[in-house]
Amino acid sequence: MSRDTPDEYRLRPKVKLYFVADHIRSGHNIGALFRIADAFCFSGVHLCGYHFDPSNPEIQKTALGAQHTVPWQHWPNTSACLDWLKSQGVELIGIEQTNQSVPLQELPVDKAKSYALVLGNEVRGISDEVLMLMDSFAVIPQFGTKHSINVSVVAGIAGWEFIRKMHLQFDPKSIM
């Protein structure tokens, strides 16, 4: 497979999608967000609350260098991040189990819009304060006895579903 160099990748137009990590505490999960964002050519990752420097060994182990190619920003406060994203015209989608959540596969996606997929803490989910700022919610239907999936797996499923709904070709040059 022919792959871009990191410099070529940085210059490539990006999909108008972001991950927002609301107090995700695992460096392995943060590393996976970078790797998924790189794989699908997301515009960036916003790390809110807990701060992991991308040089952290846990992030490096999972990200495999994606922390150097995906634009990212740390925000001490998730609400400030979301307010800024909204001011940029980004629609906020909480990937969370709520009374207002629609199954991910039924969530309408407009490829002309920009979206942020907000992912919550591994134990508590998206904080109550942050839930109030969402434009909508999506949930991944689950049928077993457990009612949660690891946040990095959720990111991969939700990221792919948004890419699929935006009708992107597998040719990365067709992104924009």
N, C-alpha and C positions, 0 to 999 in steps of 0.2 A: 504494500500500500504506500502510495506517495503521501507524505505528511508535510505540512508546513514546518519550517523552522520556527522557534519561538519569536524571532523578529518578524517573520512573515505573518504569523498568527496575530501578533499585536496590531498589525496594520489592516487586517481583514475586518470588513464591516461585521458588526455583531447583531445578534437577535435582540430585540427590545425586551429582554427578560432579565430579572435580577433575583438573586436569593437574598432574603433578609433573615439572619439568624438571631432570634430573640432569646438571649441568654443560654445559648447552647454551650455546654460545659466541656464536651469531649473534643480534644484535638483531633482524634480520628474522624469524628463526624464533620468537623470543620474542614479537614483535609479532603474528605469525600465531596463536600459542597464545591470546593475548588475544582476537583477533578471532573465532576458532573458539569459544572459551568463551562469548563474548558471543552469538554466533549461536545456539548451542544452549542458552543459559541455564544454564551450569555454575555450580556453587557457588563456584569459585575456581581460582586458579592459584598453585602454589608453585614459586618459583624457588630452586634449590639450587646452591650453589657460586658460579659466576660471577655477579656481580651487575650487572644493568642497571637503572638508574633508569628508570622509565617515561617520564621526560622526554627520554630518549635519542632523538636524531633517527631512528636506525634503527628503533626500536620504534614511534615515532610514525608513520613512513612506512607501516608495514604494519598496525599496530593500528587506525589511523583513529579514534582516540578510545576504543576498547574498553578501553584501559589505565586509563581513568577510571571505567568502569562495572563491571568485573569485580573482585571482591575478590581481593587478592593478598598474598603474604607472601614475604619473602626469608629463606632459611635458609643460613647458611654451610656447614652439614653436612647432606647428604641423609638420612643415617641418622636424625638427630634429627627431621627432618620426618616421615619414615615412621613412626618410633616414636610421634610425637604423633598422626598420622592413625589408626594402629592403635588407640591408646587411645580414639579417638573412634568406634570401630566401623567404620572405613573399610577395605574390602578392597583390597589392593594388587595391581594387574595390571601386570606388566611387558610392555610392547609390545616384544618382542625375539626374535631368533632363538636359541633354545636347544633342547636335547634334550627339554625338557619342554613346549615351546610347542605349543599347539593352534591350528589355523587360526582366525582371528578369528571367522569366521562360525559356528564350532562351539562357541565358548566360551559356557557357560551364564551367563545374566544374570538375576538376581532383582531385579525393580523395587522391592522393599521394602528392598534394601540400598543402601549408599553405596559408591562405587568411586573409586579414584584410578588414573588411567592414567599410568604412569611411563614417561617418554621419555628416552632417553639421548643422550649427546654425539654430535655429527654424525659423528665419525670412530671413536670407540672404543665407542659404544653405552652401555648401562647399565653402570656400574662393577661389578666383581666383588663388592665389599662390599655394594652395594645389591641385587644379584641375590639374595643370600642372604636378603633380607628379604621377597621377594615371596610372595604367597599363590598366585599362578598366573601363567602366561605365555601371551600370544597373539602370533601372527605373521600378517602379511598375506601370503597365498600369492603367490609371484612366479614367473614362467615364463620370463623372459628371461635374458640373460647376466649382468646386474647383480643383485646380491643385497642391494640396499639401496634405500631410497626416502628422499627428503628428509624430515627429521623433521616439518616443518610439514604435509606431505602425509599422512604417517602419522597425525598428530594429527587431521586432518580426516576421514580414513577411519575411524579407530578411534572418534572422537567420534560420528560419524553412526551407526556400527554399534551403539554402546551406546544411543543415543537410539532407534533403530529397535527394538532388542530390549526396551527398556523400554515399548514400545507407546505412545509419546507421540503425541498428535494434533498436527497442524500448528497447532492453535489454542494459542498460547502461554499462554493463561489456564488450560489444562487440565493444566499441568505437575504440580501437586501435588494 
